[in-house]
Amino acid sequence: MTGKVYKSTGSWYTVKTLNGKFYECRIKGRFRLDGIKSTNPIAVGDTVEFELEAQNNTETGVIHRIEERKNYIVRKSVNLSKQTHIIASNIDQVFLLVTIDNPPTFTTFIDRFLVTAEAYDIKTVLLFNKVDTYDEETLLEVKYLASIYRTIGYECIGISATTGKNIDKVKDLMTGKVSMFAGHSGVGKSTLVNAIEPSLDLKTKAISSQHSQGQHTTTFAEMFDLSFDAKIIDTPGIKGFGVVDMEKEEVGDYFPEFFALKQECKFNNCIHLNEPKCAVKDALEADEVSYSRYKSYVQILEGEDEHYRTDNWDEVQ
């Protein structure tokens, strides 16, 4: 039988077949994928083949094959630095939720996420959530930050999951597609999903006042069929986003504004650090490339994974 993985809880996978029936499935024995050292060999969004077996009068499935993925979003596993964790696969687009405070989303996190999405050719839309709660000064920060990413070519939308601002615009973008929602804990993913599809009634939690960070409400990625010809993958809140499996020479190719300048650099293998006549550094000097983006790039090259939650753009305001 063939089906799509809708939920993964580590050892069991909820799989939906083509005729709409759900089965709880597991993997038999060791299951390795060529070239991917992953903590989770099967991810939400995967298309799998499985066989049914009866145990204690219950029919469950045993997965024996994964069909080739069109793409996936991967990050460093939290506990095992050499391992990766596949968040979801076969995605048409990602909505990355950003909040200026309560909790803060830093540019280092945004840029790491965008680099990974670019590497796997996944369109990303930035949703600036909670705009109904911001004062005038904070709204100016939203506009400033959105202008950085719009200039590069990313779609940016100011939304409010609680008041419904621009929710219809998000729904229009989602129609006919598989969309993944991502962001830090507490940025309002579950509240947004509930605004888009109230019948799902996902759990939401208040922000922890002690650290102004969200509390995890989603513990596993899960896909949902929506009422308007769309699928959504809700994901656990991500604290840090480690970039994996990239050579230093290719990181700049996943910064679209750097890639556009690359051919103007004196050396074709320029990595935009200390080389002479570097078009990216010239553009940085001329204020044509964002300082925060360049700093994120340098930190990725230097492997400074501990800087997930420090900001880059406060320094240039």
N, C-alpha and C positions, 0 to 999 in steps of 0.2 A: 504494500500500500504506500501511497505517496501523500505527504501533507506538509504543512508549514508550521514551524515552531512558533507558538504564541506566548509561551511562558517557560522560563527556566528557573528551577529552584536549586540548582547545583547537581542533584542526582536524578531528579525526574523532570521530564519535559512534557508540556501540554502541546499536543500536535492536532491541528485541524485538517481534516481530509478535504478533498475536492467536493465531496457531497455534503460538507458542512458539519460532519460529526467530529467530536473531540475525543482524543484518546490520551491517557497518561502513558508516556513511554520512557524507557531507560536505555542506557548503552550497555551492551554486553561486553565484558572484558575491557582490554585496553583499546583506545580509539585515537589514533594519531593522524594528524593532517600533515601532509608534506610541507615542510618549510615554515610551519607556524608553531612556535613554542608557546602555547596558550594554556592558561589555567582553566579555560572552558572550551573544549573542542567543539561544542555545539552552542549556537547563539540564537536568540530570538530573531526571526526573519529568515532563518535557514529553511530550505526545502529539503526534506529528508525522506528516505525510504525505510519502511519498518514492516515487521511481521508481527502478527497478533499471537498472543499466548494466553492461556487461561490459568489463573492462579486463584485459589480459594473462591471459586465461582465469580471471579472478576476478570474481565478481558483487558489486558494491557498490551503495550507494544514494545518490541525490541528494535532499536534503530541500528541499521547496518550500513547505511550509506548517506553521505551528504552530497547534494548536487553542488556544482561549482557556483561560487558566489559571484554576483555582479560587482559587489563592493562590500566593505564593512568599515566600521569605526573601531579603532583599536587604541588602547592606551597601556601604559606600564601598569602591571599588577601592583597593587598597593603594598603587598608584603614581600613579593619576590621580584627583585629588581631586574633579573634576567628574563622574567616571564612577562607575557602580555595578557591582557584581558580584552576579549572582543565584546564590545558593548551591544552591538546589534549588526545585522547584515541585510543586504538587498534593500537598501534605503533609497528613496527618490530624493529626499531633502531632509535637512536638519534645521530645526528652529532652536537657536541658542538663546536662552533667556538671560537677560542682563539686568542687574539692579545696581544703582549707584551706591545705595547704602541699605542696610537692613535686609540682607547682608550685602557687603560690597563685592562687586565683580571686577577684578583687576584686569588690566589690558594684557598682562602676561598670560593669564588663563585664556582670555578670548583668542589671543594670537596663536597659542599652542593648539587650541581646538581647531581654529581655521586652517592651520598648516596641515594637520592630520586630515581634515575634510578635503582640502585641495589635493593632497597626495592620493586619496582614493576617489577623486573626481565626484565628490558629493556636494551638491549645492547647499549653501548655508544662508539662512536668513536670520538677522539679529533682531530679537524682540526686546525692546526696552520696556520692562514691565513696571507696574506700580507708579505710573506717571501721575496718577490722581493724588498721590501722597506727597509729592515733591513741592518744595517752595520754589520761588523764582530763581534763586541762585543754583539750586540743584537741577532745575530744568535746563538752565544754561549749560551745565555740565553734560547733560544728556545730549543736547544739540551739538556741543563741541565733539563729543565722542562719536556720535552718529555721523558727523561730517567727515571724520577721519576715515571711517569704513565705507561711507557712500562714495567718497572720492576714489577709493580703490575699486569699487564696483559691487560692493555688497549691499543688498537690500536691507534697510533698517526701518522698523516700524515701532512707533511709540504706542504701547497698549496699556490697558488696565483690565486685569482679569476680574476685578470686583465690580467696576462700573460698566464693563462691556465695551469700552472704547476700542475701536478697530478690530474687534473680534471677528466681525463679518469679513474683513479684509484677509485675516489669517485663514478663515474657513475657505475662502475662494482659492487661496494658494494651495490648500490641502486637497481640494476635490480631485478625485481620480488618482491619488498618489499615496505612497507609504511615507509617512513623516515621522521623524524621531524628534522628541522634545528632550533637551538637555540643559544643564546648568548646575550651579551650586545648589545645595540643600537650602530651602527657604526662599528661592527666587520666585516661587509661585507656579511651578509646573502643574501640580495637581489641581490647584485652583483654576488655572487656565483650561486644563482639560475638562474640568467640570463645567466651565462657562461655555465651552464649545459643544459639549455633549452632557447635559445635566443628568441624564439617566445612568451614567457610569458611576456617579457619586463616589469618586476616589477620596480616600482619607486625606485630610490636610492637618497640619500642626502649626501652632504659633511659633514665631521666631524665639529662640532662646535669648532672653534679655542679657544673660550673663556674658555671652560672647558675641552677640549680634550675628550669630550664625544660625542657619536653618537646622532643624532636626530632620533626620532621615524619616520620610514617611513611606517612600517606595523602597523596598529592600531588594527587589528583583526587577529586571526589565520585563515588560509585558506589552503585548500587542492587543489592540482593541479594534473591532470593526465598528465604524461609525454609521450614523443613519443617513449620511449624505455622500455616499460613495467615496469614502476615505478610510484609510487605516492609520492608526497612531501607535507609536512605540513610546511608552512612558518609561523613563530610566531613573535609577537611583541618583540622588544628588552627588555630584562629583566635587571633591575638595581640590585635588590637584590633577593636572593632566600631563602626564609624562609622554613626550614624543619618542616613538620607537622606530627602529628599523630604517633609519635615514642616514645616508652618508653626508658628511659636512658639505660636500660639493653640490648636493641637490637641494638642501634646505631652502636656499634663496629662490629656487624655482617655484616654491609653493607660497612665496610672497608675491602676488601678481604684479605689484608695482615695482619690485626689484627685477622680476623676470623681464618686464617690458624694457628695462634699461640695460640689461645684461650685455647685449651686443655692442653697446657703446663703451664698455669697459676696455681698457688697453689689452688686458690678458683674457683669453677666452675661458680660462679656468679660475677667474677672479672670484674670491669668496667675500669680497667687500669688507675686508678688515684693515689690512695694512698695505695693500697693493697700491702702487702709484696709478694716477689717472683712472680712478674707479668712478664710474658714472653714478653709482648708488650713493657713494659718499659725497660726491659733488652735489647731487640732488638734496642730500641731507643738509649740507651747508647752505643751500639756497632755499631751504624750508619747503622744498617740493616733495619731500618724503617725511613722514611723521617720525619724530624722535622716539616716541613710545614703541612704534613698530620696529625701528632699527634696534632699540635696546632689547626688545623681546627676541629678535633674531640672534643677537650676540649671545644672549643667555642660553638659547637653545644650542648654539654651536659649542658653547663652553660647558654644556651639560649641567647648568645650575638649576637642578630640579627643586632645590629647596626654596626657590623664589616664587612659588606659585601664588602666595598670598601677600606679595609686596607689590606696590603699584609703580607704574612707570610714568604716568602722565601727570601726577601731582607736581612733579619737578618742573614741568614746562608751562604751568598755568600762570 
